[in-house]
Amino acid sequence: MALVAVKFLLEKLAILLQGEIQLLGGIHEEVNEIKDELEIIRSFLLDADRRSETDQSVKTWVNQVREVAYDIEDVLDKFMICLANPHGRGFIHSIRNLLRRVKQLKARHDLAIDINGLKRRIKAISDRRRAYAFERIEEKASADATLNRLNDSRFDPLYINEADVVGIEKPRDLLIKWLREGESRLTTVSVVGLGGLGKTTLVKKVYDSQTVKGHFDCHAWVTISKSFTTGDLLRTALKGFLESTKEPPLGGLERMSDEELIEALRNHLNSKRSNNGVNSYPQELEELSRSILKKCGGLPLAIVAIGGLLWKKEKTVTEWKKVHSSLGAEMRNEHDLENLGSVLMSGYNHLPYYLKYCYLYLSVFPEDHLIRRIRLVRLWVAEGFIEEIQGLTAEEVAECYLNELISRSLIQVVETDEFNRVRTLRLHDLMREIVLLKSKEESFCRVIGEERLAIDQKARRLSIQTTLENFPLGTAFPSLRSLLVFVFDRSSYSFGHSFFHSFKFLRVLELELAPLHQFPVELLKLIHLRYLSLRGTMIKKLPKSFGKLRNLEVLDLKGTEVSILPSGILKSSSLREIRIFHYRFESSKFFANTHGVIMPSGIGRLLSLERLSIIEVNHDRDQVIELGRLTQLRRLGISKLRREDGENLCSSLEKLKHLTSFHVISEAGQHLQLESVSSPPPLLQHLYLKGRLATLPSWVISLTYLLELRLQYSRLTEDPFMALQEIPNLVYLDLREAYDGEELSCNAGGFRRLKKLGIQQLEQLKCVRLAEGAMPMLRTLEITGCLVLQTLPLGIENLSNLEELHLWDMPLRFMGRVRNSGDDGWKIQHVPTIKHAYESNGRWVVHPIPKVLFHPDMVDSSAESHLTNRIQNGLEQSFYPPPPSSPSLRWSDDSDQYLHGISL
């Protein structure tokens, strides 16, 4: 892990030697010598890192390299702070400037002394390196390897005929012998080897052997995919055990929760154990065993290994708690868990060097924390973990890194969006134990949790995952580069004026949801700061001198009340991302309005910007023109666009060749004039148009890569389905107050890739027609507030892939046709999830609609008449009992739409 520290330092030295030659004075040569020596050491570090896992002396040498790299970085950063120019003018400024020059003379003297000492240390380290005879291994960029993945072939061996298998007789017979003649206690036999050697084929042949099956009371074959769920694993195992003993299947097996499946499995296996005189767990350890089982996360090897260890331990809560709280250390030191530890560690140890730091970084997040993909990617970039690849941005390379970790099953994907992008992810509990242990060994990050721990004042990263009561305020952290605070209860946090005083070298500061009401002025002294997130805080204003943060690359103020950015921000020329907007419910009870920020004149100077959202452009006409200078932009959001500025915006759009996402909101009551775009951004994937449109811009249908289109307040008079249904890759279409016509029609084969469709508040809409073969991949349909819509879309019964139907605030007559014996009920019997939401007593009530198996020919006319009478008399709500709680509503991370994420 010293490799990344050295790599980062070499980059810093190169910049320093290029740009600050005159400031280094007489020590320029000494600094250059250090750089040359580190270049040589770097070439041997790949081999040293690999050997350090098994050789303690090599590990010590690697640690020494890392520590000297850190110390050199500290010395240089301290020197750079002394070189920072004070801001101001007049007599007072002249005095400060004089004092600064005196300090710089002393800083050069101190730097010379420190550099000489560091040179001696590096020479000694280099001399010791020769004794280990390390191999020189060149680093190879690897993100390209993640761009193409082969299909999963785990299932192929299951269908190979015996006659097609050759050369496995000896290992097959050996495995059968081990299984028959091995110990009677719980045992795991692992078959390991490179991909394609035939491991699965071999094991399947052993499993199918009648000799083996006759030796065991029960057996099951479980294939674990990269995206397995605990429930699927347990359910498959239980089915296999029942089938092997020819026992009848359990009723309701498919509907069982994980806890019920575990209990059923335990009862089944205990019944087999009881025949062999094996006892079950003592009752008082039941709760603790469940907690330990949760940490295993369905990992069979973990369950077996940890279960074997607990079986040997004294059956007391105290002993089992020790195992529970120190699993990471146990996997290193406990003989029974060595195999588990080595298997889990092998996933980490075999990572290429450029992924190890990225993976260790997951230790900064609390246990069971759902990590947002975009947040993790930005942090990796800010930390300097991402290598440059020509033609890709740093975030795009980071996405490749993340995909590679997922493909290695080292990260669990929790949620994906409509475009198959990862939305949230988490770390397996046992892998987190490994990562925390490794992070501590590597001095990578210090985590402050509920327990009070000794603080490492040389820590480079600090993650506070508890209240500040457990944080030693006043402790100096002279080497700290990253500080992340995870807020669980705002009332228990209080940041005093001196809290940030000692963090002079910070590069990353993550304070999402922190109880901050004012911008801490101490942050303006952090000249090395690259990443600043104050998302969700209560800050309303940034200081005028914000431009002191000249190295800042990411500024995230989403969800704050900041409405104006100071002119000083234009001095932060390294900014790659500015994200400042918030939501407020105003004109709609369903959807929040988006409020952006006023930018100072001169935005065209921030040439490094890749993401800018959302800025209000009605205050400065030149800003719309200047947007055309920001040619690195990938995502752009603007609001309050005036009609007369439309043509200038079109001209700017044509220059943004890398743009993938564009979000535009018109000034209230004004039209969006976007027709004059002759050459739209060719890579555009996400398009949000919010404002009146005379007609749909013709260039929209030419967007080959468009995945998402949202039209809001457009008030089109022509059916938008007709124009949009041929866009080849469209996945998500949302129409909100976008059409004033009475009918929407989609032809056969139209919207062939569409997965999600929103039809929201179309006030005149009476009918939706879907020809057979239309929208063949549609999975989610949302219909909201269409008050004159008479029926479900005609042809909805042909949407065989439809999984979710959400009906919000729809009229009683419409719902009467959907429910129970209504005319439309039979059309949606194939849809697994159907939910209806309506307003009652000032809050939203959400209910699943129960499905009754019937055909329209079976409808009882008297029952239908009774239902109609209840609807007409306003008794419709009594069909469903009140829910246990109001629905939870979830914000979309990338838009202002209020999503219907419902939890009952």
N, C-alpha and C positions, 0 to 999 in steps of 0.2 A: 504493500500500500504506500510505500515511500515514493513509488514512481510518480503518482499524481502530484504529490507535494513538490517533488523536484521539477516536474514538467511545468507546474504553475509558476514556480520560482524562476525558471529559465525564461519564461515569457516575460515576466516582470523585469528581469535583468536586461533583456534585449531592448525593451522599451526605454528603460532608464539609461542605458548606454547610448541609445540613439538620440534621445531628446534632451538629456540633462548633462551632456559632457562638460559644459562650462561650470555647472554647479558641483560636479564631483571633484573638480580641481585635480590635485596631485594623486588622488587615490583611484583615478580612472583605470589605470593599468592593473591595480590589485583586484578591483571588481571584475575586470575582464578575465584575469587569471582564475578567479573563483568560478566564473561562468564556464570556462574551458574545462576545468576539472570536473565540474558537475555534469557536463555533457558526456564525459568519458564514463563516469559512474552510472549515469542514466542508462547507458547501453547494456550494462550488466544487471540492471535491477529486475528485469523480467525473470531471469534465471534465479536471482536471489530470492525474489518473492515466492517463487514456486518451491524452492528448497527450504525456505524458512518454516514451512508447515511441519517439517519432520526433523529439522536440525536447529537446536536451540541456539547454538553459537552463530549460525547464519541469521537467525531471527534477531539476535542482539545487534548484529551489524546493520541489518535493515532498519531497525529502530533508531540506531545512531544516525543513519543517513537522514531519516525523516526528521529527527529532532534538530539536526544542524540546518536542514532546509527551513524548518519553521523559525529557527533563531535568526537566520539570515533575513527571512521575510520580515520579522519583527523589527530588526535593525533598519531595514530599508523603509518600511512604512513609517517608523518613527522619524526618520530623516525627512521623508516627503511631507509630513505634517509641518515640520519646521520651515519648509520651503513655501508653504501655502501663502499666497499674497493676501494681506488684509484688505477689506473693502472700505471705501470712504474717501473723503477729501477734506482739505483745509489743514489748519495748524495741528489739530489733534492727530489727524491721519499722518502728517509728516513725522511727528514724534513716534507714532506706532511703527512707521516704516523704518525709522532709524533703529529702534529696538529690535525689529525683525532681522535687520542685517547683522546686528551683534549676535543674536541667537543663531543665525546661520553659520557664523564663524565658529561658534562653539559646537554646533551640530556637525560641521565638517571634521572638527578635531575629534569629537567623540566617535564619529563614523570611522575615521582612520584607525583608531585604537581597536574598535570592535571588529573591523574587517581583518586586521592583522591576526587577532585571536581566532577568528573563524577560519582563516587560511590555514593555520596550524592544525585545527581540528579536522579540516577536510583532507589535509595531507596525511594525517594519521589514519583516517578512515580509508583513504585510497590505498595506503600501504597494506592495511589489513585485508583489503579486498583481494590482493594478489595471492594471499595464502589460501583462499577458497577456490581458486581456479574456476571462477564463474565463466559461463559461456556468454558470448556477445549475441543477444537475440534482438533483432530489429522489431520495432513496434509496427503493427499493421492495422490500418484503419479497418473497421469491421462493420460499420452500420449498414454497408451494402448487403451484408449477409442476411439482414433482417427483411430485405425488400421482397424476397421470394422464398416461400415456404412450401415444402412438399405436403401433399395430403396425408392425413393420419392413416397409417397402415397397420395399426395395432390389431384390427379385426381380420386382416388377411389370413394369418396362420390358422384361424379357427375353421377354415373351410378347405384346408389342404388334405388330400387323401393320403392314406398311409403309404400307398405305393409311390407317391411323389416325394416322400421324405427319405433322404439318404444320409448316412454318416452320423446318426444320432443314437445309435444303439447303445454304445458304452455309457455316455452321460445319462441316457434314459434309465438304463438298468441300475446305475449308481444312485440316482435319485429315488427310484422305487425301493432300493435296499435301505436308504436312509430313512425313508418314511415308515417302512415296516419294522425296522430293527432299531430305530432311534429311541430316545428317551420318551417316557410316557407323559412328561410334563409339557406345558405349552411351549411350542418350538416354532421358529421361523426358519425356513430354508430359502435363501436368496439366490437367484440366478442372475448374474450380472455380466455385462459385456457390451461391446459396441453395437450400435444400431445395425440391424440386418444380419446378425450372426445366427438368428433363429431361436432366440430365447423363448419367445411366446410359443413357437411351434413345439419346442421341446417340452415345455411345461404342460401344454395341452395334451400331448401324447401321454405324459405321465398321469395326468388327471383322469384321462379316459380309460386308463388301465383298470381292468376288472380286479386285478390283484390288489391295487391300491384302494379302490372303492369298497371292496369286501373287508378291508382292514379297519375302516372307520364307520362309526355309527351314522354320521351324516356328512355331507360335503356340499360345496357350492362353488360355482365359477363366477367371479365378479371381475368385469373389465372396468378399470377406472380411467376415464377420459381426462383430458386436461381441464375440462370444465365441469367435472362431476359435482354433484351436490350430495351432502350427507344423507338426505332422505332417499335419493335414488340408490346409493350404495347399500344402505341398510335394507331397503326394500328388496333389492336384487338378491342380497345374501339370504334373507329370510325365505324368499321364494325358492331359492336353490336348496336350502336345507329341508324345506317341507317336501319338495319334489323328490329329493334323494331318499327320503324315508316314506314316500308314498302317502303322506298325510294330506288331508283335504286343505285347500287354501283358506286363509283366514278371511272372514267377512270384513269388508271395509278396508282392506289392506292399502288400496290406492289413496285413501283419504286420511290415513294415519299420520300424525305429526311425528317429528323426529323422536320426541320423548316416548311416544307410544310404540314406535318401532323398536327402540332400544329395549324397552320393557318386554316386548314380545320376543325379541331375540334372546334376551337374558333368560326368560322363562323356558324357552325351547332348549337352549343349551344347558341350562341347569338341570332340566329333566334328563338329559343325557349324562351329565356329570354325576347326578345322584345315583345312577346305576353303577358308577365306578367309585362311589364313596367320596366325592369331592364336595366340600361345603361352599356356600355362597358367601358374599361379603357380610360382615356384621352390620346390623341395622344402623348403628350410630355413625358409620362411615359413608352412608349412602349419599348424602348431600355433597360431601367432599369428593367422592368418586365421580359424581356427575360433573363437578367443576374441572376435575382433571381430564375427564373424557372430552369436555368442551375444548380444552387446550389441544387435544389430539386432533380435533377438527376432522374426524373421519379418516385419518391416515392409518391404514391397517398396521403398518410396521410400528407406528408410535403406540397404538393401543396395545399391541402384543408386548412390546418391550417394556413400557411403563407398567402394564399390568403384571408382568413377571417380576419387576422390581418391587412393586407394592406387596406382592404375595410373600416376598421374603422379609418385608419389614414387619416390625411389631404392629399389631392391629390396634393402634391408638391414634386419636386425632392429631396429637402432637407430631408423631413420626410422619404421618401422611401429609401434614401441612408443610413439613420441611421439604418434602419432595415437590409439592405444589409450588412453593415459593422460590425454589432454586433449580428449576428444571434445566436451565442453561448450563449451570455449573455441573449438575449431575450428569449431563450428557458428555461432559468432558472427563469426569473423574470416576463415575460409578461404572463398575465393570459390566453390569447388566444393561447399561444404556450406551456402552461404547459403540455398539453396532449402529444403533439409531443415530447417535451423534455423528458418527463418521459418514453415514448415508446423507444426513441433512447437510453436513459441512461440505460434502463432496460437491453438492450443487453450487455452493459459494466458491469453493476452491478452484473449480473448473471454469469459473467465469473469466473472460478476458479482462485484462487490467482496467480497461476503460469502463467496464460495468461494475467493478467491485465498489468503487466509491458511490456510484449511483445506488447500488443495492444497500450499502451500509447506511445511506441517508434515510432509509425508511425507519431507522431507529429513532428519529426525532419525533415521530408521530406516536400519540398515545395508543395503548392497547385497544383493539376493536374500532379504531378510528377509521372512518370512511374517507379515503384520501381522494380529493378531486384530481383528475388527470392533469388538467391545465395548471393547477397549482404546483404539482410535483415537477412538471416539466420546466416551469419558470424558475423554480428554486434550483434545479440542477444547472440550468444555464447560468444563473447568477453566481453559483458556487464555483464556476469554472471547470465543471466536469466534462463538458461537451467539446469534442474535437471538431475542427472545421472540415467540412466536406464541400467541395466546389459545387455551386448550384443550389445548395440547400441553406436555409437559415439555421441558426443554432437550435431553435425550437423544433424545427423539422427533424434535425438529427436526433434531438432528445426523444422525439416520438418514436424514432427507430429503435433507440436504446430500450425504451419502455416495452415496445412490442417484442423485442428479443428476450427480455426478462419474463414476459408473459408466456412466450412460446416455450421457455424452459420450465414452466410451471412453478416459478419462484414467487410469483405474485398472483393473487386471486382477483379476478375481475368480478365486481359486485353488480355493476349496472352498465349497460351500453345504451346508446341513443339510437334513433331511427336510422342512422347512417353507419351503424356497426362500429362507431368509435367508442372507446372506453370512456365512461363518464366518471365512475368511482371505482376504487379498488382498495384492497386491504392486504395485510400480511398475515399469513398463517401463524397462529399463536406460537407454535413450536419454532417456526423459522424466526419469529420475532425474538424468541429467547436466544437463538443462535446469533442473530444480528446484534442484539444488545451486548452479548458477551464479547463478540468480535469487535464491536465498536469501542468497548472499554479497553480491550487489549491494545487496540491501535491508537488509543487516545484520540479517537475520531469525534466523539460527542459525549457530553455529560448530560444525563437525564435526571431532572429533579422531580421526583414523584411525591407521593404522600409521606413516604418515610424520609427522615432527615439523614442525609448522607454527608460524608466529608467532601468538601468542595475542592476540586482540582483547579487551582488558580491559573494553571497554564492551559486550561481547556480552550480548544479552538472553536467549539460549537457548544451551545447550551440550549437545552429544551426544557422549559418550565411547564410541567404538566400537573400543577397543583396550585393552591392558593399561595399568595406571596408571603403568608405567615411562615412557610417552610423555606423561604428564600432568604439567605443571609445578606440583608441589605447592608450596604457599606463595604462589602467585599470587593476588592479590586480584581478585575480580570484583564490584565494587560495584554493578553494574547488573543482575546476573544474576537472571532471573525463573524460568527453567526449567532443570532439570538432569536429563538422562536418561543412565543408564549401562547399556550392553548388555554383559552378561557372557558371554564365550565359554569362559573357563577360570578357574574359581574360584580356583585356586591362584596365579594371577598377579595377583590383586587384594588390596589391603590398605588399608583405610580407617583412617587414624590418627585420634586424638582431635581434631586440628585441621583435618581435611579439610573439614568443613562450616562452619568458623568464619566465613569471609568471605562466605557466601551469605545475607546478612541479609534480602534482599528476595524470596527464593524463594516462588513460588506453586505450582510443580509440581515434585515430586521423585519420579522413577521409578527404583527400585532393585531391580527384580525379579531374583531369583536371586543377589543380591549376597552375598558371604561375610560376613554380619553375624551375630554370635552374641548381641550385646546391642543394645538400642535406643540409638542415639547421643543422649546428653542434649543435645547442641548443637542438635538439631532443635527443642527446646522453645522456643527463642528466635525461631523463624521465625513470627512472628505473622501474616504475610500468607499462610501456606501454605494452599492449597485442596485439593491432591491429594497423597496420600502412598501410594505402593505399595511395600510390603516383601514382596510375594508371593514365596513360595518361599525366603525367607531362613531362618536358623536361630534367629531371635529367639523367646524363650519367654515374655517378660513385657514389659508396658508400664509406664512409670513412673507413680506416683500423680498427678504434676502434669501428666498428659497434657492436661488441660483448658485449659492455656495456649494450645493451638492452637485458638483460638475461631473462626477463619474456615475451619477445615477442612471440606470438603464430601465428599470421597471418602477412605475408609480401606480399603485392600485388604491383608489379611493372610492371604489364602488360601494354604494349604500350609505355614503356620508352625505352631509348637507352642504358640502363645498360647492359653490355655484360660480365662483370666479377664480381663475388662476392668475397669480401675479406675473408681471412682465419678466421678473428674474428667472422664471422657468426656462426662458429661451437660452439662458447661458448653460443649461444642462444639455449640452449638445450630444451626449452619449445616449440620450433617451431612446429606447426601442419601443416602449409601450407606455401609453397613458390610458388609464381606464377609470373614468369618473362619470358616473351617472347613478341616479336613484329612481325609485318608482313611487308613485302616489296615486291612490284611487280618487278619481275626480268625476269624470263624465260617465263611467260605466261601472255597474256593480259586479261585472265579471272580470274586467281587465284593467290593469293599472296603466297609467300614462308614464311615459319616460321623460325624465328631466335631465338635460345635459349640463354642460359647463361653458362659460364664456372664456375663450382663449385670448391672450393678448395679440396685438398685431405683430406679424413677423413669423408666423408659424412655419413658413417655408424654410426657415433656418435649421429646423430639426430634421436634418436629412437622413438620420438613422432610424426614424420612426417606422415600425412595422405594424403597429396596432394603435389606433386612435379612436376612442369612443367615449362619450358622445359629445360633440362640441356644437354649440349654438352659433349659427352663422348669420343671423339677421342683424348683428351689430356692426359687421365689417364686411363689405362686399368683396374687398380684396382677398379675404381669407379663402373664399371659394376658388379664386384663381390660384392662390398659393398652394392649394392642395395638390395641384398638378406637379409641383416640384418634389413632392414626397414619393418618389418612384419606388421606394422599398416597401410601401404599404401593402400588407396582406389583408388587414381588416380595417374598415373605416365606417364610422357612424356619425351622422350629422343630423341636427334637428333645426326647426324653425327656418327652413329654406323658403325664401321668398320666390314668388313666381318669376320675377324679373331676373333672378340669379340662376335660373334653370339652364340657360344656354352656356354660361360660364362653367357650371358644374359638369355639363356634358363634355365640354372641352377638356376639363381636368381628368375626368374618368378615362378618356381615351389614352391618357399618358400613364395610367396606373396598370401596367401590364402584369404585375404580380398579384393583383387584388383577387382574393378568394371570397371575401364577405363584404357586402355593402348594405348599410342600413340608413335610410333617409326618411325624415319626417318633415312634412311641410309646415310652414307657418299656419296658424289656425285659420281655417276657412279658405285657404289659397290652394290653387292647383299645383301639382307637380308637373313641370315642363321638362320632360326627359326624352322627347322624341328625336332630338338632333344628335344623339350618339350614333356615329356611323361605324365605329370600330370599338365595341365594348370590350372590357377586360376579358381576355380569352379563357382564363382559368376560374372565372367566377362560379362559386358553388352555392353560396347562400345570399339571397336577395330579399330585402325587406323594403317594401314601398308603402309608406303610410301617408296618404293624402289623396285629394281628388285627382282623378285621371279622366281626361276627355276620352281617350282610348288607351288601350294597352300598348305600351311602347313596342314597336315591331321588333326591335333588337332582342327583346326578352326571349322570344321563341327560338332564337339562333344560338342560345347558350348551351353548348353541347354538354358541358360538365355540371350544369345546374342541378343541385340536389334538393334545395329547399327554396320555396317561394312563398312569401306572405304578402298578401294584398289586403290593406286595411284602410277603410274610409274611402275606397276608390270610387264607389258609386258608378260602376260601369253600367252601360245600357245594353251591351251585347254579351251573350253567354261566354264567360271566360273559359269554360271547359272546351269549347270548340277550338280556341286558339292554343290552349296549353297542353292538350292531351297528347301531342306528338313530341313533346320535349323528351328526349330519349332516356335520361337518367334521373328524372324527377322522383324523389322519394317522399317528400313532405310538401303538401299544399294546404295553406290556411287562407280562407276567405272570410274576413270579418268586415261587415258593412261594406263589402266590396262590389256588390251587384244589386241593381234595382229591378231586375227582371223577375218574371214569374216562374221560369223553368230553367233547370240545368240539365244538360244532356251529354252523355259520354258514349261514344261509339265503341263497337267491338274492337278490342286491341288497344283502346286508348288508355293512357296512363299505365303503361305496361310494367313499370317498376315502382309505382306509388305504394307506399306502405302505411302512410298516415294522411288522413284527410280531415280538415276542420271546416265545418260550415257554420259560421257564427253570425248571428244577428242580421240575417238577410231578410229585411222587413217585408218584402213583396213576394218572397219565394213561396210557391204553392206546390211545386212538384220537382222531384229529382229522378231522372231516367237513366238507368245503367243498362246498356245492351249486354246480352250474354257474351262473355269474353272480355268485358271492360274491367279495368283495375284488378287483374288476376292475382296480384300480390298484396292487396290491401289487408292490413292487420288491425288498424285502429281507425274508428270513425267517431268523430265528435260532432254532435249537432246541438247548438246552443241558441236559445232565444229566437228561433224562427217561428214567430207567433201565428203565421197563417199557413204554415206547411201542413198539409192535410194528411200525409201518410209517410211511412218510411220510404227510402228510395226504392223505386220500382226496379226489381232485379237484384235486390240485396240478397235474396236467397241463393244467387249464383256466386256470391263472394265466398268461395270455399275456404279461403285462408283468413277470414275475418276472425279476430280473437277478442277484440274489445269494442263494445258499443256504449258510448257515454251520451246520455240525453240530459241536457241542463235546461231548466226553466222552459220546458215545452208545454204547450196548452193542454188542457184536460182532455179535449176530444182526441188529440193526437195520441196521448198516453193511453186512452181507453182502447185504441186500436192495437196498441203494443202489448198490453198486459193480458195475462190469463187467456180468456177465450176471445180476445179481440181479433179482428180480421187479419192483422199483420203478425200475430204471435207466432204462427207456424213458420214464417219466413226466416226467423232468427233462432230457431231451435239449435242450429249448429254453432252458434256463437257462445264460447265458454263464459265470457264475462259481459253482463249487461247491467248498467247502472243508471239510475235516474236521480237527479238532484232537483230540489225545489226549495223555495224560500218559505220559512215558517217562523213567525215571531222574531223576525230580524236576524235569523241565522239560516245557513244552508243545511238542509237535511238530505242525506245521501243514502240510497238503498239499492241493494242488488235486486234485480227483477227476477223472481223465480220462474223457471221454465216448466211448462206443462206439456207433456208429449201428446200432441193431437194434430189433426189435419183440419183445414177449414170446413171440410164436408162433415166433420164430427161436431161442429159448434152447436151448442144448445141455444136456440133462439131466445128462450125464456131467460137463460143466464145472461145472454148478451143484453137483453132489454133491462134486466136488473142492474147490470153494470152501468148502462147508459143513464139510467135514472139517478144512480148515486153520483155520477159525474156532474149531471146537470144540477143536482141539489147541493153541490159543493162538499160532498162527503168523500171525495177521492182520497184524501190523506189517511182516512181510517183503514185503508187496506193494509197499511204497514205500521208496525209498532214503532215508537220513537227510538232512534239509535242510542247506543250507550254513550256516545260522545259526538261532538261535531266533527266534520271531516277535517283532516289535516290538509293544508294547501301548500304546495311546493313551488318555489320560484324556478323558472328556467334560468340557467346560468348565462345563456347567450342571447336572450331577447327579453322584451317586456311583457310577453304573454304570461298570463296567470294560468299555470297548468293545473289540471284537475288530477292531482295525485291523491287518491282517496284511501284512507285507512280507517276501517271500522273496528 
